[in-house]
Structure formats: C-alpha cells, structure tokens
Amino acid sequence: MGQQLEVDKRRGAYVAPAAGRVQLGEYARKWLGSKHKLKPSTRARYQVVLDTFITERAAVAIGDVTRQLVREWVVDLGRTHAPASVHKTIGVLRQVLAMAVAENRLVVNPVDGVELPSVESVEQRFLTLEQLHALAAAAGYHRPLVYVLGTCGLRFGDVAELRWRDVHLDEKTIRISRSVTLVDGQFVIGTPKNGKGRTVSLPEFDADLLAPGEPGALVFPDSQGGHMRGTNVRRRWWSDAVTAAELFPRTVRDEEGRDTAIYDFKLHELRHTAASLAIQAGANIKSLQNMLGHESAALTLDRYGHLYGSDVEAVGVAINALLTRKCGQNVVTEAVPSAPAVA
C-alpha cells in the first residue's frame, strides 16, 4: 500500500484525503469568485446554477463526486430541464471541478466522459428580401431598426447601446465597441460578446433612413429615451409587425375547436437574415465573420456554411483554366493513348 502511495505521488495521481473534503457549495462559490473576466450576463447565469443546482448539492464533498453520481444528477436534471439547459448546468459543474483538478484536490474530473442528452439543432430561419420589406413596413416608426438589424448582423445588445458617434453616415459604416445587457433588472454596458470591437458596413438604403442626433445619444432609444428592453419591444410592436407581415404561419386550434393562424419570427432571427443576405450579395466567410462578430471563421462556417452554394463545378473549371492556359512551358494537351492491354 505504501509503495503504491509513493508511485501515485511520483505520477502526480496522489491527492491528500483532506483536499477532497471541501464541500461542493463552498468550493463553487470560490470558483465563481476567481472568475474575474466574466461578462455580467455570464456571471449572472453562472450564479443561477450555483443558487439552484449547486445549492441542492452544496453539502457533498467534492471528493465524493463520482462519475456515477454525475450521471444520476444528469438524469434528475433531464426530468425537469431541456437538454440545452442540462448542458449549460453540467458545464458549470465541469468548470468547478476542473479547478479542483488543477489545485490537486481531484485526480480527474468526474464530469468528463459523462454522456449528456442530445440537443436537437433548431433550424435557422431567414427572411427573404420581400419578407424583410414587409416586416419593416409593418413596423412603422421602427422601420429603420428592422433594416439595421436585418442587414448589418448586429446583436440586440449591440444595437440597443448604439450611439450616434458610432454611426458614420458619410463612410457608410457602424463601429461596434459596446453592448448593453439587462442583468437583475439593471442595464450593464460592456464590450461586445466576444470582447472585441468591429466595424460593419451600413447599406446606403439604411443610412438614408437615419436622421443623426447628438453624438452621445442612443440611435434607437425606448419610448422614455433609455435603453430598449427586448421584452418591451416584443410586447409593444414586434409581435404585431410579425403578424401583419404574416411571417411563418402555423395553425393552432383554440378552446372552441376553431383553427387559427398564428405567426412567429424572433427578433434575434433578423441576425440570421443579415447573414443570409450578405452571402447572397457575395460576402466571403471572413467578411461574414467580421460582420457577425464571431470569434473565429470556423464558427461562422459551422453556422452558415450550408448557405454557400456548392463550388465543385466552379473549382473544376478554375483548375482546368490553370492547366490549359498558355504559358512558356511546353504543356502537352493532346489525349494520351491508352496503354496496350496485357494478355
């Protein structure tokens, strides 16, 4: 036993028993307190997990958290939460226990290797140009906002914090350097989602709809002059505009057995529409990445690559042009006779 202990110590696989006796709730609070670079919205989401899932298991020692126990927790979560929520919750637990591994309180992370429920991919919906025009017309006073969201690829938090000093009408560009998030009922201004600013093109069509104001004033304020709230936007005019434009209808049956058409299109889906229109206009993947503010082109390609048409035939034509173009080299282009068959 003593010999194995020495081997484990040399391999770095030894953890003093006392190191794993710290309780999960206490250690999770320590973990969150160590995260100094989180955006306020992310910190608030993590805090919800600590206040619910972790609190219910706060007294469990981290050294007693086994892979089997994590599996049981996943099953319990799956009874009351959607698969995506299970992934986010267990993702927080994984980060907490990863710090325990780094601090030599655990040998391995018991969350690693635990199978999580499959998250069904939601089909992205895009408006056609005609549908975008119809939605903007139905939005009335908010028509410029619909066009900016539907053609520039901004997130709602980006456009809600957009100020006139960020809009360069002569250059037809918008500078995105801040975003606003509603956290615990308070607006918090910070950096854009990936932490980096970017400059995006502003179509001349959109620019003609904008009447500039004071440099520090919001471009799209709410009715009281402050930041827009997504809930208020949806309640006050968005839902009516979507219905008037008859976007994505589906039939439901009311309590009296009558079929009624309802319409549904989310505010965030204008961002997908902007991506689709940009691709139709010939934007390459790097340009699209910049417009959307994605951290990597791989992420952009993963989400929107299917909208790019197949280039198989075009590639063949281009390579053929290279092979057959006239140059200083003596390139034989005649067909090569087949080799004689071997008896």
N, C-alpha and C positions, 0 to 999 in steps of 0.2 A: 504493500500500500504506500509506504514511504517512498519507495523507488519510483512508483508511478507519479506521485506528487511532484518529485523533482523533475521528472520528464515533462509533466504538464507546465511547470514553471519555465523550463527552458524553451518550450514550444510557444509560450505565451498563452496557453489554454487554461491557466490556473486563475481562478477567481476566489478571493477570500470569502468564506461563507457570509461574513458580516456585510460585505459590499452589496450583496443582493437583498438585504433585509429592508432597505428603504422602501417605503410604500409608494405605490403607483401614483396616487393622487399628489403626494408631496413632490415626487420626482417630476411629474408632468408640469407642475407649476414652476419648478426650477428650470425645466426645459424651455417653457414659453418665455420666462424672464430673460433667458440667454439669447433670445432671437431679437437682435437689435435693428435688423434691416427690413422687417416686415412692413408691408403696406397696411394702413389702418384696417381696411376691409378684410385682409387676410388674417390679421391678428384677431379681429372680432369673430371670424369664422372658426379659428382655432379655439378661441375662448368658449364658444358654444359647445364644442366637442368636450372640452375639459369640464364644463358645467353640467353636462348630461352624461355621456358615455363613460368618461373617466371617473366622474364623481360617484357613479353607481358601483365602481370597482376600486375606489380610492384606497381601501384598506389592504388590497392584495399586494404582497411583496413582489417587487419586480423579478426577483429570483425564482418566484413560483409561477411566473407567466410562461407556460409551455406552449409548444405548437398546437397541441391538442386543445388546450384551453382557449387559444385564439380561434381555433376552428369553431368551438362552441359559441364563442362570442359572435362570430360572423353569422352563424345560423340564427342566433337570437336577434341580431340586427335585421337580418333579412325578412323576419316576420312582420316588421313594422316600418321598414325603410326601403326605398327604391334602391336598386343596385348601385346607381351613381353615388347615392348618399353613403352606402356601405363602403365604397371605395375611398371616399373622402375621409370618413371617420377612421377606418383602419389605417389609412395613410398617415394620419396624425399619430396614431399609436406606433406605427413603424418608426417615425422620426424620433419619438420619445425614447424608444428602446434602442435606437441606433446610437443615441448619445450615451446610453448606458453601456453599450459595447465599447464605444470609444473611450469611456472612462474606466474600462476594465471591471465593470460591475456585472456584465454578462459576457459569456464566451461567444455566443452567436445571437442573432436577432430572431426570436421565435416567430415573428410575423413573416419572415422570408420563407417562401415556399408554400404558404397557405393559399389555397385556391379561393378566389373571390367570385361572386356571382357575375355573370356576363352582363355587360351594359350594352343594350341594343342601340346601335347607331341611329340617330334621328336624321332623316333625310333633310338636307338643306333646301330651303325654298327660296326662289329668286323671282322677282318681278320682271316681267318683260318691260320694254321701254313704254309701251302703251299703258300697261298697268301702273307704272310709276307716274305717268302723266295723270292718269285718272285719280290716283291716290292724292297727288299734290293738289289737284283741282278741288277735291272734296275736303282738303284740309283748310281751305280758305286762307285766313290770316297766317297760318303756319306753313304755307306753301314753300317758302324759302328753306325752312328747316328740313322738310321732307326731301327736297332736292339735294341739299348738302349731305344729309345722311345717306341718301341713295346713290350718290355719285362720288363722294370723297372717301368713303370707307371708315369714317370716324366712329369710335365707340360713343355711347350716350354720355359717359362721364367726360369725354374729351370735348364734345360739342357743348355740354352744359357749362363748362368753365371757359369756353372760347371767348376771348375779348377782342375788341376792335383793333388793338395794337398787334394782334396775331394774324389779322386778315390783311393781305396785301393785294388790293384790288387791281392795281396797275400791273403787278407782276403775275397776277392770277395764281397766287399761292396762299396756303394757310400754314402757319407754324404751330405745331402741336408740342407744347413743352410742359403742360399741366393737365391734370384731370381732377375731377371732384367726385367724391364718394360719400354717400349717406351712411354714417356709422352711428348706431344708437340714437337716431333722430337728429344728429348733428352733421353738417356738411364739413368734410375734411378735404382740403386741397393738397394734392401731392403730385408726384410725377406720373406720366402715363404708365400703362400696365407693365410694360417691360422695362421701365425705369429710364428709357431713352426718349429724347425728343426727336421729331421728324418734321420734314416739310412735305406737304402734299399739294398736288395740283388742284386748282379751283377752276372748273369749267367756266368759260365766259358766260354761258347761259345762266349759271348760278350767280356769278358776280353781278350780272345786270339786275338781279332781284334784290340785292343787298344795298341798303342805304346806310353809309357809315355813320357811326356815332362817336362819342368821346373815347379816346384810346383805352381807358381803363374800364369802360362799361361792357357789360355782357352783351354778346351778339344776340343770344336767344334767351332772354330772361323769362321768368314766370310772370304771372299777372301782377305780382307785387314788386317786381323788379329784382328779385333774388334768383338763386339757382333753381332750375327746373327740377321737379321730382318726377321720376318715371311713373309712379302710381297716379299722380295728378294728371300727367299727360295722357295716360291711357284712359282715365275716367272722364276727363273733360272734353277731349276731342278726337283722340286717336281711334277709339272703337267705332265712333260714328263715321269717321272718314273711311275706315276699312269696310264698313257695311255699305256705305254709299258707293264705294268703288267695286263692291261685290267681289272681294278677293277670297279665293279658296273656299268656296261654299261647301257646306255639308248639311245633310238633313238630319234633324232630330225630331223626336215625337214628344209632344207636350203631354201634360197630365190628362187631357181630354182626348188623346189619341190622334191629334191633328199633326201632320208633318209641317215642320217649319224649317226654313233655310237660315242657317247662321253662318257668319263669315269670320275668318280668323287669320290674322297675319301679325306677327310680333314686331315691335319696334326694332329690336336687335337684328331682325332679318333684312332690314334695309342695308346693313353692312354686307351681307351676302350678295344682295342685289348690286351693290357698288363693285364688288369683286367680279361678278359675272359680266357686268357692262364693261369693266376695264379689260377683261380678257377678250371680249368681242371686239374691243377697239384696238387690240393688238399688243396689250401690255405683256412684257415678258415676266418671268417668275420673280426676278429681283425687283422690278418696278412694283409688282403687286405686293411683295413683302414689305417694301417701304411704305406703300400707301396704307396697308393694314396695320403696320406697326408690329409685325411678328418678330420674334426673337431670331428666327432662322428661316431660311428659304425652304428647308426641309418641312417645317410646319406648314408653310403656305402651300407647298406642293401636295402634302398629305391631305389638306382640306379642300383644295380647289384644283388639283391636278387633273381630275376627271373632266373638267370643263374645257381643257385644252384638247383640240382635235388630234386625232392620230396623225403623226408625221411620217408614217412608214413609207408611203409612196413618195413624199417630198424628199425624204432622205435618199431614197434610191435614185431619184432624178439628179439630185445635187452631186452624189458620188459619181454618177455616170458622166456628168459635165466635167468633173475633175479628170476622169480617166480619158476622156476624148478630146479635151481642149488642146489646141495647137501649142506646142512649146518647142524648145531647142532640142529635146530628146527625140530619138528615133523610136517611137512607140508603134508597135505592130498592132493594127486594129482589125486585120482580116481574121476570119474564123480559122481556128486551128483544127486541122483534120484529125479525126478520131484515130486513136491507136488501133492497129490491126488486132482483131480478135485472136486470142491464144487458143490453139487447138487443144 
